[in-house]
Amino acid sequence: MSQKEWVLADKAPAERLQRFQGFSPILAQVLLNRGFEEPATARQFIHRSDLNDDPFLMRDMGVAAARINQAIAERQLIAVYGDFDADGVCATALMTQTLTALGANVIPYIPDRAAEGYGLNTPALQRLTRAGVDLVLTVDCGIRSVAEVAAASTGLDIIVTDHHSVGPDLPPALAVINPQREDCPGEARMAGVGVAFMLAKALLLHRWENDRDNYPPDLRLSDLLDLAALGTVADVMPLNAGLNRRLVRQGLKTMNELRRPGLNALAKVAGLGPSSIRASHIGFALGPRINAAGRLDSAMAAYALLSTTSAEDAMSRASELQQMNMRRQALTRDAQAAISEQITEAGQAALIFAGDENILPGIVGLVAGRLAEEFYRPAVVMEIGEEQSRASCRSIPEFDIIRALDECADLLVRHGGHAMAAGFTVKNCNIDLLQQELQNKAQARLAGKELKRKLHIDCDIGLRELRPDLLAELDQLEPTGQENPPAAFMTRNLKVLNHRRVGVDGNHLKLRLSHEGSPAVDAIGFGLGQLAAALPGRLDAAYHPEINEWNGKRSLQMRLLDIRPAGSAR
């Protein structure tokens, strides 16, 4: 019934749990499972929310701030050059908003995914030079654009801010701010928008300390936090990292204060209630709609939404993104079906490698992600071009995809990314050799490993323990997401009172469950609809507990992660 391996955490001895005074034994167990051996460290993780980190400790921050301040003082034209995903769009909007408030002469620039591809490109830099730009400030891109920066540096000053992995050489820019540099202090796992936020903070601190009379009256640092939260979660950055967690926590507060018309409108079209946005809503509702613009058309549509100050304009633009997202969903389903025909033997391959000349460049990453999820293998999906092809890669924890691409750099035109997600451009004449090289590397590094998705479970509990006070206490783990998931529980021997398939295509499973005389509880299993045909009368369930709100009523609900016939879970 399931392809997942359930991994139940060892139950902590009573004496260890008792050290966590003020926490229930269940929350204490969850915190121990996340590596918090000391109660004081756990409390700091839960309660710390300040943003006192000094941005000037980051390498090249002082140089970058000085050059930007010179450009502002001399009314030089600054171009903020971003990426077309949600992180890059948020970073572009954040930096442009900050520079405008500081009195800069600034324009945004986000490349077209299909025509220009990821990162800096020489034709774009040449166009910016001809347009009179004096300073290019990159956000969420540029760290691998060594040749492009070198070619443009004679006519432009370039400052690179990025968070992607650093290659063998840094671009020869005036300043390179990237927390992944070995010589850069601070949180190494920030999103691109997080790095942009730190630069914005540095600029605002400098203005406050040196020219307080001209500090922008209509901009608070907290006004930028909604964008920082949106980009951080949408880019799947770890939320167990202290600064990321605090940025998202404070950013959600700003978001729910309804300060930004564009985000308010986007929440409405996504069906989210007012002042109720959580980190999970960013990942599943807001982020995909922002990303849809850059995937299907121009990311500038999403930038315009985030930058508008008009509620009426915001609603019009949000509706446009809603339509794009619906089209993106349909195109992804069609592309996945087409690609799936090529990989019938993917179960035996160490790495999935497929391509199609008709697939849109904005869809390849989504298809790769779904394939990696379905087969639990690294996946490379390519848009086949006439002379060169572009690909997106999604991986699994057991295989570092960016390391593999670095080792194949001589076959690639360009590449970049992270251990779990990357992209590259390759000449068509090198595709077959590249495929063989990546397969060999995957085969060597994954040999002998049981490739099965692990489902980590915090506690084995009964339904009677799922009380409102426990769920309220578990809320202290928020914001939850990458590397800080919501608490996961399992309950054994649940009786299935009734069940049905729900959703447009019957993809989801709705159940009513009871356990040892406890009141019956509803459960929803997204993507589990196919299990309805062979559902046993009793089952073991792994799930996140949550409060479901419907028609003004609040009730306990189990969000199923996986189910098995009763007794089969160890």
GUDO-738458 format. One record per residue (C-alpha): x, y, z; residue in one letter. Coordinates in steps of 0.25 Angstrom, whole numbers, padded with zeros to 4 digits, always signed. Layout:
REM GUDO-738458
XYZa;...
REM end
This chain:
REM GUDO-738458
+0000+0000+0000m;+0012+0009+0002s;+0026+0011-0003q;+0031+0019+0009k;+0039+0014+0020e;+0033+0018+0034w;+0044+0022+0044v;+0038+0024+0058l;+0047+0032+0067a;+0052+0025+0079d;+0044+0029+0091k;+0052+0037+0101a;+0054+0032+0115p;+0045+0039+0125a;+0056+0046+0132e;+0060+0053+0119r;+0046+0058+0116l;+0045+0063+0130q;+0056+0073+0128r;+0048+0081+0118f;+0040+0088+0129q;+0028+0095+0124g;+0027+0086+0111f;+0017+0074+0110s;+0024+0061+0109p;+0020+0060+0094i;+0026+0074+0090l;+0038+0070+0098a;+0039+0058+0090q;+0038+0065+0077v;+0049+0075+0081l;+0058+0064+0085l;+0055+0058+0071n;+0060+0071+0065r;+0073+0070+0072g;+0070+0080+0084f;+0077+0073+0096e;+0077+0085+0104e;+0064+0092+0109p;+0070+0106+0108a;+0074+0104+0093t;+0060+0098+0090a;+0053+0111+0097r;+0062+0120+0089q;+0058+0113+0076f;+0044+0114+0079i;+0043+0128+0085h;+0055+0136+0078r;+0049+0146+0068s;+0059+0158+0068d;+0066+0162+0055l;+0079+0168+0061n;+0089+0161+0052d;+0099+0171+0047d;+0099+0171+0032p;+0113+0178+0031f;+0119+0165+0036l;+0116+0159+0023m;+0128+0159+0013r;+0128+0171+0003d;+0115+0177+0010m;+0123+0190+0013g;+0128+0191-0001v;+0115+0189-0007a;+0108+0198+0002a;+0118+0209-0001a;+0117+0208-0016r;+0102+0208-0016i;+0102+0220-0007n;+0111+0227-0017q;+0101+0223-0028a;+0090+0229-0020i;+0097+0242-0017a;+0101+0244-0032e;+0088+0240-0037r;+0094+0229-0045q;+0085+0219-0051l;+0084+0205-0044i;+0079+0193-0050a;+0074+0182-0040v;+0076+0169-0048y;+0068+0157-0042g;+0064+0143-0045d;+0050+0139-0051f;+0046+0129-0039d;+0039+0134-0026a;+0052+0136-0019d;+0058+0145-0029g;+0045+0153-0032v;+0043+0155-0017c;+0058+0160-0016a;+0056+0169-0028t;+0044+0175-0022a;+0050+0177-0008l;+0063+0183-0014m;+0056+0192-0023t;+0046+0197-0013q;+0058+0200-0003t;+0066+0207-0013l;+0054+0216-0018t;+0051+0220-0004a;+0066+0224-0002l;+0065+0233-0014g;+0072+0224-0024a;+0070+0225-0039n;+0067+0210-0041v;+0060+0200-0051i;+0057+0185-0049p;+0062+0175-0059y;+0058+0160-0059i;+0062+0152-0071p;+0052+0144-0080d;+0054+0129-0076r;+0051+0124-0090a;+0060+0134-0098a;+0071+0137-0088e;+0072+0126-0078g;+0076+0127-0064y;+0087+0137-0058g;+0094+0148-0064l;+0095+0148-0080n;+0104+0157-0088t;+0093+0163-0098p;+0085+0167-0086a;+0097+0174-0079l;+0100+0181-0093q;+0086+0186-0094r;+0086+0192-0079l;+0099+0199-0083t;+0093+0205-0095r;+0081+0209-0086a;+0091+0217-0078g;+0092+0208-0066v;+0104+0211-0057d;+0103+0200-0047l;+0097+0186-0048v;+0093+0180-0035l;+0089+0165-0036t;+0080+0158-0026v;+0078+0143-0026d;+0088+0141-0037c;+0101+0144-0043g;+0111+0135-0034i;+0114+0126-0046r;+0114+0137-0057s;+0129+0139-0057v;+0131+0141-0072a;+0119+0150-0073e;+0123+0159-0061v;+0138+0159-0067a;+0132+0163-0081a;+0124+0174-0075a;+0133+0180-0065s;+0139+0190-0074t;+0127+0198-0076g;+0119+0194-0063l;+0121+0193-0048d;+0115+0180-0044i;+0111+0176-0030i;+0107+0161-0028v;+0098+0157-0017t;+0094+0142-0018d;+0092+0129-0009h;+0095+0118-0019h;+0107+0109-0018s;+0120+0116-0021v;+0128+0111-0033g;+0144+0109-0034p;+0145+0124-0037d;+0137+0136-0032l;+0132+0146-0043p;+0141+0158-0044p;+0131+0168-0038a;+0133+0180-0030l;+0126+0172-0018a;+0121+0158-0017v;+0112+0156-0005i;+0109+0141-0003n;+0107+0134+0010p;+0113+0121+0004q;+0126+0127+0002r;+0136+0121+0012e;+0141+0135+0016d;+0126+0140+0018c;+0121+0140+0033p;+0106+0138+0036g;+0095+0128+0032e;+0100+0120+0020a;+0086+0115+0016r;+0079+0128+0013m;+0070+0130+0001a;+0074+0140-0009g;+0064+0149-0004v;+0070+0148+0010g;+0083+0153+0005v;+0076+0164-0002a;+0069+0167+0012f;+0082+0168+0019m;+0088+0178+0008l;+0075+0186+0010a;+0077+0186+0025k;+0091+0191+0023a;+0087+0202+0014l;+0076+0207+0023l;+0085+0206+0035l;+0096+0214+0028h;+0085+0225+0025r;+0080+0225+0039w;+0094+0227+0045e;+0100+0236+0035n;+0088+0245+0029d;+0076+0243+0039r;+0069+0255+0033d;+0067+0248+0020n;+0064+0235+0025y;+0052+0230+0017p;+0039+0233+0025p;+0030+0223+0017d;+0039+0211+0019l;+0041+0202+0031r;+0050+0191+0031l;+0038+0182+0035s;+0031+0186+0022d;+0041+0177+0014l;+0039+0165+0023l;+0027+0159+0016d;+0036+0158+0003l;+0047+0152+0011a;+0037+0141+0016a;+0031+0139+0003l;+0044+0136-0004g;+0050+0128+0007t;+0039+0118+0008v;+0036+0118-0007a;+0051+0114-0010d;+0050+0103+0000v;+0061+0108+0009m;+0063+0101+0023p;+0054+0107+0034l;+0062+0101+0045n;+0073+0111+0042a;+0072+0122+0052g;+0072+0134+0043l;+0063+0128+0033n;+0053+0124+0043r;+0053+0138+0049r;+0051+0145+0036l;+0039+0136+0032v;+0033+0137+0046r;+0034+0153+0046q;+0030+0153+0031g;+0017+0145+0033l;+0014+0156+0043k;+0016+0167+0033t;+0008+0159+0023m;-0004+0157+0032n;-0004+0172+0035e;-0009+0174+0021l;+0002+0184+0017r;+0005+0180+0003r;-0007+0181-0007p;-0001+0170-0016g;+0000+0160-0006l;-0014+0163+0000n;-0020+0161-0014a;-0012+0148-0017l;-0017+0142-0004a;-0031+0145-0008k;-0030+0138-0021v;-0023+0126-0014a;-0035+0125-0005g;-0028+0129+0008l;-0035+0136+0019g;-0030+0150+0024p;-0019+0150+0034s;-0018+0135+0034s;-0006+0132+0025i;+0004+0122+0030r;+0017+0117+0024a;+0010+0105+0018s;+0001+0114+0010h;+0013+0121+0004i;+0019+0107-0001g;+0006+0102-0006f;-0003+0114-0010a;+0005+0128-0011l;+0019+0123-0016g;+0013+0115-0028p;+0005+0126-0033r;+0017+0136-0033i;+0025+0125-0040n;+0015+0123-0050a;+0018+0137-0057a;+0033+0133-0059g;+0029+0119-0064r;+0019+0123-0075l;+0022+0137-0078d;+0030+0149-0072s;+0033+0149-0057a;+0031+0164-0058m;+0016+0161-0056a;+0019+0156-0043a;+0029+0167-0039y;+0018+0177-0043a;+0008+0170-0034l;+0017+0171-0022l;+0021+0185-0025s;+0008+0192-0028t;+0002+0201-0017t;-0012+0200-0023s;-0022+0190-0018a;-0030+0190-0031e;-0018+0188-0039d;-0013+0177-0029a;-0026+0169-0031m;-0025+0170-0046s;-0011+0165-0046r;-0014+0154-0036a;-0025+0149-0045s;-0016+0149-0056e;-0006+0140-0048l;-0017+0131-0044q;-0020+0128-0058q;-0006+0126-0061m;-0005+0116-0050n;-0017+0108-0055m;-0010+0107-0068r;+0003+0104-0062r;-0004+0092-0055q;-0010+0087-0068a;+0003+0088-0076l;+0011+0081-0065t;+0001+0069-0065r;+0002+0068-0080d;+0018+0069-0080a;+0019+0059-0069q;+0010+0049-0077a;+0019+0051-0089a;+0032+0049-0081i;+0027+0037-0074s;+0026+0030-0087e;+0041+0031-0088q;+0044+0025-0074i;+0037+0012-0073t;+0050+0006-0068e;+0053+0017-0058a;+0051+0007-0046g;+0064+0001-0050q;+0072+0013-0054a;+0081+0020-0044a;+0077+0034-0050l;+0065+0038-0058i;+0069+0046-0071f;+0059+0050-0081a;+0056+0061-0091g;+0046+0067-0100d;+0046+0077-0111e;+0032+0082-0108n;+0033+0084-0093i;+0033+0098-0088l;+0046+0102-0081p;+0037+0107-0069g;+0032+0093-0067i;+0044+0085-0067v;+0047+0087-0052g;+0033+0083-0048l;+0033+0070-0056v;+0047+0067-0051a;+0042+0069-0036g;+0030+0060-0038r;+0039+0049-0045l;+0049+0050-0033a;+0037+0049-0024e;+0030+0037-0031e;+0043+0029-0033f;+0052+0034-0022y;+0063+0036-0032r;+0071+0048-0037p;+0063+0053-0049a;+0068+0062-0060v;+0058+0067-0070v;+0062+0075-0082m;+0056+0084-0092e;+0063+0080-0105i;+0067+0092-0114g;+0072+0093-0128e;+0087+0094-0124e;+0087+0095-0109q;+0077+0089-0098s;+0074+0094-0084r;+0071+0085-0073a;+0066+0085-0058s;+0070+0075-0048c;+0064+0070-0035r;+0071+0060-0026s;+0070+0052-0013i;+0078+0054-0001p;+0087+0042-0004e;+0092+0049-0017f;+0098+0063-0018d;+0094+0067-0032i;+0102+0080-0033i;+0114+0073-0029r;+0112+0063-0040a;+0110+0075-0050l;+0122+0082-0045d;+0130+0069-0049e;+0124+0069-0063c;+0126+0084-0065a;+0135+0082-0077d;+0122+0076-0084l;+0113+0088-0080l;+0112+0102-0085v;+0107+0107-0071r;+0101+0101-0059h;+0098+0105-0044g;+0089+0102-0033g;+0089+0094-0020h;+0091+0079-0015a;+0076+0076-0017m;+0072+0085-0029a;+0081+0090-0041a;+0080+0094-0055g;+0089+0094-0067f;+0091+0097-0082t;+0098+0087-0091v;+0101+0086-0106k;+0093+0076-0112n;+0106+0069-0117c;+0109+0066-0103n;+0096+0061-0098i;+0099+0046-0099d;+0112+0047-0092l;+0107+0055-0081l;+0095+0045-0079q;+0105+0034-0078q;+0114+0042-0068e;+0103+0045-0059l;+0097+0031-0059q;+0111+0026-0056n;+0113+0036-0044k;+0099+0032-0039a;+0101+0018-0040q;+0114+0019-0033a;+0109+0027-0021r;+0096+0020-0019l;+0101+0006-0021a;+0097-0002-0009g;+0087+0008-0003k;+0073+0004-0001e;+0066+0016-0009l;+0053+0017-0001k;+0047+0030+0004r;+0047+0031+0019k;+0035+0036+0027l;+0040+0041+0040h;+0030+0040+0051i;+0032+0047+0065d;+0022+0039+0074c;+0013+0027+0074d;+0000+0032+0081i;-0015+0030+0083g;-0026+0039+0077l;-0030+0043+0091r;-0017+0050+0093e;-0020+0059+0081l;-0026+0071+0089r;-0027+0085+0085p;-0017+0089+0096d;-0007+0080+0089l;-0009+0086+0076l;-0008+0100+0082a;+0005+0096+0088e;+0011+0090+0075l;+0008+0103+0068d;+0021+0108+0075q;+0029+0100+0065l;+0024+0109+0054e;+0028+0114+0044p;+0029+0099+0039t;+0035+0095+0026g;+0048+0090+0020q;+0056+0083+0031e;+0046+0087+0042n;+0034+0079+0038p;+0021+0079+0046p;+0021+0069+0057a;+0017+0055+0051a;+0010+0045+0059f;+0005+0031+0056m;-0007+0024+0062t;-0009+0009+0061r;-0021+0000+0059n;-0031+0011+0054l;-0045+0007+0050k;-0049+0012+0036v;-0064+0017+0038l;-0065+0022+0024n;-0057+0027+0013h;-0058+0033-0001r;-0050+0039-0012r;-0050+0054-0013v;-0044+0065-0022g;-0046+0068-0037v;-0040+0055-0042d;-0043+0047-0029g;-0028+0048-0025n;-0030+0050-0011h;-0035+0041+0000l;-0045+0045+0011k;-0047+0036+0023l;-0055+0036+0036r;-0047+0028+0047l;-0049+0024+0061s;-0039+0018+0072h;-0041+0011+0085e;-0054+0018+0088g;-0049+0032+0085s;-0058+0042+0077p;-0057+0039+0062a;-0048+0048+0054v;-0047+0052+0040d;-0035+0050+0032a;-0031+0055+0018i;-0020+0048+0010g;-0015+0057-0002f;-0011+0049-0014g;-0015+0036-0007l;-0028+0034-0015g;-0023+0022-0022q;-0023+0014-0009l;-0038+0015-0007a;-0040+0002-0015a;-0033-0007-0006a;-0035+0000+0007l;-0034-0009+0019p;-0045-0008+0030g;-0034-0005+0040r;-0021+0003+0038l;-0009+0009+0044d;-0007+0024+0040a;+0004+0034+0040a;-0001+0048+0040y;+0000+0063+0044h;-0011+0067+0053p;-0018+0080+0049e;-0030+0089+0052i;-0039+0089+0040n;-0048+0101+0038e;-0060+0100+0029w;-0073+0108+0029n;-0069+0115+0042g;-0066+0102+0049k;-0053+0097+0055r;-0050+0082+0056s;-0039+0073+0058l;-0034+0067+0045q;-0022+0057+0042m;-0014+0061+0030r;-0010+0047+0025l;+0005+0045+0021l;+0003+0030+0019d;-0006+0018+0023i;-0003+0003+0024r;-0012-0009+0028p;-0013-0009+0043a;-0001-0017+0049g;+0009-0015+0038s;+0016-0003+0044a;+0027-0007+0053r;
REM end
